[in-house]
């Protein structure tokens, strides 16, 4: 897995390049409209990327002197030029400037894939950490998604000794930070995204909530109106430079499926669906499954987290498993009093009562994520049960718009 920055002055060509990169493999791509000189001015942000793809109609537009400076200051970068001018003179000038590959436009997927494999080989040779990205989302409010995401992120940092970033993308009163600390966030997501031009390592570090030395939180918008001010392109840039700095990135998505949550889902290695053992959650969970499937998120990335489970919920759990065709990846028991204490004190549950069933279940979930334990089963059951017939299990609908 490598992190790629793709820059162009043409939005349509930029989108086409990103699509071809996606078809070449599981690469994380950050797109930005502009020129090499513009990104060269953004401090140390290029340290987050392994490859820089420049789409330019001419060598003048490619800004060869800027590329020379970038390649000298950031030797981890593999620079790739996309241009319609494939003459020998262009090739020689581009190579002298620091481009390792020059690809002709219209872009050939095979040539692009080979260039990216060379960049991946360079990344492997120098070593470095790999970032694992996990998203938590739900089909209904009150499922406990934020509580689970926040406490799992804390457990990965505290017990697995990993460097973790929790990003609150829940647009409805995002409060993930307040479940972990009494510290007031210095900045929220909309405030950070509004300052893209200033964004570098020091700026990002100062904007985060530091729960511990290895656990940071990017606070959510705080209200839906502020959340609507966050644009997808600015969030994409923020994720592009922030994610590679951590070993694990945890997203709290809430119930929302929009342009911002899709950016997170596209980058996620695992998608955890948090539900409760009830028929309303079963029906809504099935609908969420269909939406995710229509967006081409494979079942191998899905994990079912059954929250607030109690001994009288056996029948509801059985029906839920039949309807969703999934076995829970983790079952979290219902312990209202200890969870309430943790929420009211603004502390991770492991610091309130580590011996509780909820704390132990969340710790186990964190260990499974770190250990990359596969889901117990992905395929839906084939038998048409009575609950299945009641909720309707037709073909997955294709969404025309989101």
Secondary structure by P-SEA (a helix, b strand, c coil): cbbbbbbcccaaaaaaaaaaaaaacbbbbbbbcccaaaaaacccccccccbbbbbcccccccaaaaaaaaaaaccccbbbbbcccccaaaaaaaaaacccccccccccaaaaaaaaaaaaaaaaabbbbbbbbbbbbbcccccaaaaaaaaaaaaaaaccccbbbbbcccccccccccccccccccccaaaaaaccccccaaaaaaacccccccbbbbcccccaaaaaaccaaaaaaaaaaccccccbbbbbccccccaaaaaaaaaccbbbbbbcccaaaaaaaaaaaaaaaaaccccccbbbbbccccccaaaaaaaaaaaacccccbbbbbbaaaaaaaaaacccccccccccaaaaaaaaaaaaaaaccccccccccccccaaaaaaccccbbbbccc
